[in-house]
Amino acid sequence: MMPDVKKETQTGWLVLGGTMVVVLIAFWVISDGGALAEQAGQEKDRHAKGGSEDMLAHVDRQIEANQAMRLTIENLKRDSSFVLAKEFAIPADAKQPGYLFKQRFTEVREGLRNKAEAKKISYDQNIGFGADPKVPDDREAPYLMSMLQLTEKVVAIAFGTPTPLENLKVSHFDAVKTGPESRPVLVQEYPLKLEVRGGLKDILWVLHRISQVTPTADGKTKDYPLILRGFSIKSDNAKAKDSVQQLDAVFDLAAMHFITEEERANDPLAFQPVSSGGTRASPRATNGGGKPVFHARP
């Protein structure tokens, strides 16, 4: 008996047809009914015509983000910048700035001495300024006044520990201007070093306190944090069985004064000679009349 090949062939075609229908339905579902392809075609046509609506919106958002970031930076600068207090400022018409510093130094030294005597703390009463009674040069007075204000703040913090420190010492360093070599200065640092001997709890108290900003009684005088540039601590307890008593700690500190936009605009580096083509030129570049052409930096 011969097999019915025709019937089996028909069955195979039916199975194949059903499979193709399922595959086509699956492709239709996956392709989102052709909507995705249609949307892609529209985007392609829009860009081919030079559409710029999305780009303009992107630029607007970027400008807003830049403005918000600039505002945040300005707020951070305002909150952390070192500002000279009125009692340490030298009037513009002062005839003897060096003498004004010496007078203010005597007042600060006496005030700190009274605090130290009350807690029996041993320290250098000249607080880093030396014992020379000579009035300093008038040109040094602004820097010395700044360091005097910072020193009074640092020593007052050290005197305020829960348990009195055994001793302390303050050292000063030259002010440091920071910024790109060819651009106006961005920030000026006033570094100083505090060395103390005391218990661990009190050293950690100082470490925490130096970064805090204390509201003033009048609500007008601006306080500022001190920046910790470095910190080290050591103990003379060489053996494991020795109990930790007094420790020696060194705080490398600084206050930061952020240069204002007005001050940066008056900096000679805020201007630079440029050639007629708009590119940077040598200082000898001229504008036909023998004078260099200067453009203000942004």
C-alpha positions as CSV (number, residue, x, y, z in Angstrom):
1,M,0.0,0.0,0.0
2,M,1.4,3.4,-1.1
3,P,1.6,6.2,1.6
4,D,-0.6,9.2,1.1
5,V,2.2,11.8,0.4
6,K,-0.2,14.4,-0.7
7,K,-1.9,14.5,2.6
8,E,1.4,14.8,4.6
9,T,2.5,17.6,2.3
10,Q,-0.7,19.6,3.0
11,T,-0.2,19.1,6.7
12,G,3.4,20.4,6.5
13,W,2.3,23.5,4.6
14,L,-0.3,24.2,7.2
15,V,2.2,24.0,10.0
16,L,4.6,26.2,8.1
17,G,1.9,28.8,7.5
18,G,0.9,28.9,11.1
19,T,4.5,29.4,12.2
20,M,4.9,32.3,9.8
21,V,1.8,34.0,11.2
22,V,3.1,33.7,14.7
23,V,6.5,35.1,13.7
24,L,4.9,38.0,11.9
25,I,2.7,38.8,14.9
26,A,5.8,38.7,17.1
27,F,7.6,41.1,14.8
28,W,4.6,43.5,14.8
29,V,4.5,43.5,18.6
30,I,8.2,44.0,19.0
31,S,8.3,46.8,16.4
32,D,5.6,48.7,18.3
33,G,3.3,48.7,15.4
34,G,5.8,50.7,13.3
35,A,5.5,53.7,15.6
36,L,9.2,53.6,16.5
37,A,10.3,53.5,12.9
38,E,8.0,56.4,12.1
39,Q,9.3,58.5,15.0
40,A,12.9,57.8,13.9
41,G,12.0,58.9,10.4
42,Q,10.5,62.1,11.7
43,E,13.6,62.9,13.8
44,K,15.8,62.2,10.8
45,D,13.8,64.6,8.6
46,R,13.8,67.3,11.3
47,H,17.5,67.2,11.7
48,A,18.0,67.2,7.9
49,K,16.0,70.4,7.8
50,G,18.3,72.0,10.4
51,G,15.9,72.0,13.3
52,S,17.4,73.6,16.4
53,E,14.6,73.7,19.0
54,D,16.1,70.9,21.2
55,M,19.6,72.4,21.0
56,L,18.4,75.9,22.1
57,A,16.6,74.3,25.0
58,H,19.8,72.4,25.9
59,V,21.8,75.6,25.8
60,D,19.3,77.3,28.1
61,R,19.5,74.5,30.6
62,Q,23.3,74.6,30.5
63,I,23.3,78.4,31.1
64,E,20.9,77.9,34.1
65,A,23.1,75.2,35.5
66,N,26.2,77.3,35.1
67,Q,24.5,80.2,36.9
68,A,23.4,78.0,39.7
69,M,26.9,76.6,40.1
70,R,28.4,80.0,40.1
71,L,26.0,81.1,42.9
72,T,26.9,78.1,44.9
73,I,30.6,78.8,44.6
74,E,30.1,82.5,45.6
75,N,28.1,81.4,48.7
76,L,30.9,79.0,49.7
77,K,33.5,81.7,49.2
78,R,31.5,84.1,51.2
79,D,31.0,81.7,54.1
80,S,34.7,80.5,54.3
81,S,36.6,83.7,53.3
82,F,38.8,85.4,55.8
83,V,37.7,89.0,56.4
84,L,39.7,91.4,58.5
85,A,37.7,92.7,61.5
86,K,37.3,96.4,62.0
87,E,39.6,96.5,65.0
88,F,42.4,95.0,63.0
89,A,41.9,97.1,59.8
90,I,44.3,99.9,59.1
91,P,42.5,103.1,57.9
92,A,43.5,104.4,54.5
93,D,44.6,107.7,56.0
94,A,46.7,106.2,58.8
95,K,50.1,107.9,59.1
96,Q,51.8,105.2,61.2
97,P,50.4,101.8,60.4
98,G,53.3,100.1,62.1
99,Y,52.5,101.9,65.4
100,L,48.9,100.9,65.1
101,F,49.9,97.3,64.8
102,K,52.1,97.5,67.9
103,Q,49.3,99.1,69.9
104,R,46.8,96.4,68.9
105,F,49.4,93.7,69.5
106,T,49.8,94.9,73.1
107,E,46.0,94.8,73.7
108,V,45.7,91.3,72.2
109,R,48.7,90.0,74.2
110,E,47.3,91.3,77.5
111,G,43.9,89.8,76.8
112,L,45.3,86.3,76.1
113,R,47.6,86.5,79.1
114,N,44.7,87.0,81.4
115,K,43.0,83.9,79.9
116,A,46.1,81.8,80.2
117,E,46.7,82.8,83.9
118,A,43.2,81.8,84.8
119,K,43.8,78.3,83.4
120,K,47.6,78.1,84.3
121,I,48.6,77.4,80.7
122,S,52.3,77.9,79.8
123,Y,52.9,79.5,76.4
124,D,55.0,82.1,74.5
125,Q,53.3,85.3,75.4
126,N,54.7,87.0,72.2
127,I,52.4,84.5,70.3
128,G,54.9,84.2,67.4
129,F,55.7,87.8,66.8
130,G,59.0,87.9,68.7
131,A,60.1,90.0,71.6
132,D,61.6,92.9,69.6
133,P,60.0,96.1,71.0
134,K,60.8,97.9,67.7
135,V,57.9,99.2,65.7
136,P,57.7,97.3,62.4
137,D,57.9,98.9,59.0
138,D,54.6,100.5,57.9
139,R,54.6,98.3,54.7
140,E,54.5,95.1,56.9
141,A,51.6,96.4,59.0
142,P,48.7,95.0,56.9
143,Y,50.2,91.5,56.9
144,L,51.0,91.6,60.6
145,M,47.5,92.8,61.5
146,S,46.0,89.9,59.5
147,M,48.3,87.4,61.3
148,L,47.5,89.0,64.7
149,Q,43.7,88.5,64.2
150,L,44.3,84.9,63.1
151,T,46.6,84.2,66.1
152,E,44.1,85.6,68.6
153,K,41.5,83.3,67.2
154,V,43.7,80.2,67.2
155,V,45.1,80.8,70.7
156,A,41.6,81.5,72.1
157,I,40.4,78.2,70.7
158,A,43.4,76.4,72.3
159,F,42.6,78.1,75.6
160,G,39.0,76.9,75.5
161,T,39.6,73.1,75.7
162,P,37.6,71.2,78.4
163,T,40.8,70.5,80.2
164,P,43.6,73.1,80.1
165,L,46.5,72.3,77.8
166,E,49.9,71.9,79.2
167,N,51.5,74.3,76.8
168,L,51.2,75.8,73.3
169,K,53.2,77.6,70.7
170,V,52.3,79.6,67.5
171,S,54.4,80.2,64.4
172,H,53.7,82.4,61.4
173,F,54.6,82.0,57.7
174,D,54.5,84.4,54.7
175,A,51.2,84.8,53.0
176,V,50.8,82.7,49.8
177,K,49.0,83.9,46.7
178,T,47.4,81.1,44.7
179,G,46.2,81.1,41.1
180,P,47.3,80.5,37.5
181,E,50.7,82.0,36.7
182,S,49.3,84.2,33.9
183,R,46.0,85.1,35.5
184,P,45.0,87.3,38.4
185,V,45.3,85.8,41.9
186,L,42.3,83.8,43.0
187,V,43.0,83.3,46.7
188,Q,45.5,84.4,49.3
189,E,46.4,82.1,52.2
190,Y,47.6,83.2,55.6
191,P,49.4,80.1,57.0
192,L,50.3,79.5,60.7
193,K,51.2,76.6,62.9
194,L,49.9,75.7,66.3
195,E,51.8,73.2,68.5
196,V,50.1,72.0,71.7
197,R,50.7,69.4,74.4
198,G,47.7,68.0,76.1
199,G,45.3,65.1,76.5
200,L,43.8,63.3,73.5
201,K,40.3,64.5,74.2
202,D,41.4,68.1,74.2
203,I,43.5,67.8,71.1
204,L,40.5,66.3,69.2
205,W,38.4,69.1,70.6
206,V,40.8,71.7,69.0
207,L,40.8,69.7,65.8
208,H,37.0,69.9,65.6
209,R,36.7,73.5,66.8
210,I,39.0,75.1,64.2
211,S,36.6,74.5,61.3
212,Q,33.6,75.9,63.1
213,V,32.1,79.3,62.5
214,T,30.8,81.0,65.6
215,P,27.9,83.5,65.4
216,T,28.9,86.8,66.9
217,A,27.0,88.7,69.5
218,D,26.3,91.7,67.4
219,G,25.2,89.6,64.4
220,K,27.3,91.8,62.1
221,T,30.9,90.7,62.5
222,K,31.7,87.9,60.2
223,D,33.4,84.8,61.5
224,Y,35.4,82.4,59.3
225,P,36.7,78.8,59.6
226,L,40.4,77.9,59.7
227,I,41.6,75.5,57.0
228,L,43.5,72.4,58.2
229,R,46.5,72.0,55.9
230,G,48.2,69.3,57.9
231,F,48.1,67.5,61.2
232,S,50.4,65.3,63.2
233,I,50.3,63.7,66.7
234,K,52.8,61.8,68.7
235,S,53.3,60.3,72.1
236,D,56.3,59.6,74.4
237,N,54.6,56.4,75.6
238,A,57.0,54.0,74.0
239,K,55.9,50.8,75.7
240,A,52.6,49.0,75.2
241,K,51.9,48.9,78.9
242,D,52.3,52.7,79.3
243,S,49.1,54.6,79.6
244,V,48.5,57.4,77.2
245,Q,48.6,60.7,79.1
246,Q,50.0,63.8,77.4
247,L,50.4,64.0,73.6
248,D,52.1,66.4,71.3
249,A,50.1,67.7,68.3
250,V,51.0,70.0,65.5
251,F,48.2,71.8,63.5
252,D,49.2,73.4,60.1
253,L,46.5,75.9,59.6
254,A,45.6,78.7,57.3
255,A,42.9,81.3,56.6
256,M,41.8,81.9,53.0
257,H,40.9,85.3,51.6
258,F,39.2,84.9,48.2
259,I,40.1,87.8,45.9
260,T,37.1,89.8,44.9
261,E,36.2,90.4,41.2
262,E,37.0,94.1,41.7
263,E,40.4,93.3,43.0
264,R,41.1,90.8,40.2
265,A,40.0,93.4,37.6
266,N,42.6,95.8,39.0
267,D,45.4,93.2,38.7
268,P,47.8,93.9,35.9
269,L,47.5,90.3,34.8
270,A,43.8,91.0,34.0
271,F,45.0,92.6,30.8
272,Q,47.1,91.1,28.1
273,P,48.3,92.3,24.7
274,V,46.6,90.7,21.7
275,S,47.2,90.9,18.0
276,S,44.8,92.4,15.5
277,G,43.7,88.9,14.6
278,G,42.4,88.3,18.1
279,T,45.2,85.9,19.1
280,R,47.6,86.5,21.9
281,A,50.6,88.4,20.9
282,S,53.9,89.4,22.5
283,P,54.1,92.5,24.8
284,R,55.5,94.3,21.8
285,A,52.4,93.9,19.7
286,T,51.0,97.2,18.5
287,N,47.9,98.6,16.9
288,G,49.6,100.7,14.2
289,G,50.1,103.7,16.5
290,G,52.9,102.1,18.4
291,K,50.8,101.3,21.5
292,P,50.0,97.7,22.6
293,V,46.4,96.6,22.4
294,F,45.0,95.2,25.7
295,H,41.9,93.1,26.2
296,A,40.5,92.5,29.7
297,R,40.4,88.8,30.8
298,P,36.9,87.4,31.6
